[in-house]
């Protein structure tokens, strides 16, 4: 049987953690359920242990830091990641892990948006706008049609978990996972799920505006890192157009009179066009580096698969 690990990163979830652990123990009695407490000031760790979870601690604040520790420390064949706030029903876990078991996907995503339950529970228009903006940006960037980018309910195979470098320290994590999977050609499958409202007394740790800004910064960074030629080409086009707008009157004047009286405009236009050319050169250089990085990653992935096969044969 595949060894299954349920990963629950937690910060001050004493109101819900017992129920979450018990629900997953009921659905997956054979699984190990790990609760990583992230400096909670309430009884989250105690209640999780009472419910039967394996409790560990991560002192570096932020969900990304917690998941990084989980991915490094926990050994399993199938990993399920879920929030500890009881908004994701445990009964959908079987649908999430089935494509992983059948080798049909490397990562499955619990899609909250397709059936409308997320929109019903979250009454923040800006929050929904932010989700749509992130989803559309990533789908355009990678020519994809994913429906839910930022869901916290996911399942992974071991290859994905052990070969993903988690860099985001906080709530940009889900966006980073999706971008990484798309860029490295991992197989993704979305599973429609029901999203529940938080129980009374349980408060969300997500700040719509500040965390939304962080996610947008992550998208810009990932765009630059994964698609540098497109990123810097956009900068090139913008700068080139500005340079033309500033420089065309100078060129027209010189053509008509043979003199240049608008010397500041000429210098400014020359500087802007030079910056545009430099931006395009940066894009070309970085694109070459990205291509080589992908080649190295694929080779390392092949070595990882070979090592895993040797381990299985020795067992």
Buried (B, 14 or more C-beta within 10 A) or exposed (E): EEBBBBBBBBBBBBBBBBBBBBBBBEBBEEBBBBBBBBBBEBBBBBBBBBBEBBBBEBEEEBBBBBBBBBBEEBEBBBBBBBBBBBBBBBEBBEBBBBBBBEEEBBBBBBBBBEEEBBBEBBEEEEBBEBBEBBBEBBBEBBEEEBBBBBBBBBBBBBBBBBBBEBBBBBBBBBBBBBBBBBBBEBBBBBBBBBBBBBEEEBEEBBEBEEBBEBBBEBBEBBBBBBBBBEBBBBBBEEBBEBBBEBBEEBEEBBEEEEEEEBEEBBEBBBEBBEBBEBBBEBBEEBBEEBEEEBEEBEEEBEEBEEEEEEEEEEE
